[in-house]
Amino acid sequence: MEARERVQEWIQSTFDIEHVTLQRDDSVPYGQRVWSKKDNDYAIVFFDEPSDQVMCSFKELEQLCFRVDPIVEQAEIHQ
């Protein structure tokens, strides 16, 4: 699966798309800012090429980054 598709699939499987707004974030590979429509808060979802995984960070990339791709891989196994 292509990196861009993996990022989009993880976003759709994790967030209620009706309650978020997506905005492209060119500071990271295939980056998407996922904005909450209720709060002024967002997560950055992107593809980490060295680890070949989708990652998620909250507001600033320097704070915390989580490898999240295994969740997508689990969803693919169960389909």
Phi, psi and omega in degrees: 000139180291149183305313181300318179294322179296319178297311182296319180296319180295318179300313182292330180277345185254319186254149172282103188303333179291340184251011178226161174239134179262138178222132180295140178235102184281001180283346179225156181299124179055033185290142175225130170269128180252102184270135172284133178285339181275320183248170172264059186228152180210162171240151176251122178248131185208175180251124178265104185297318180301322180267351181057044180221155171281138181235158178225137177226151180253116181064290184246131182299332182289338185287285183219135173236135180242133172281125188237356184302324180305331178296317178295317180297322177297318180297322180293324181295321185278355182274000000 
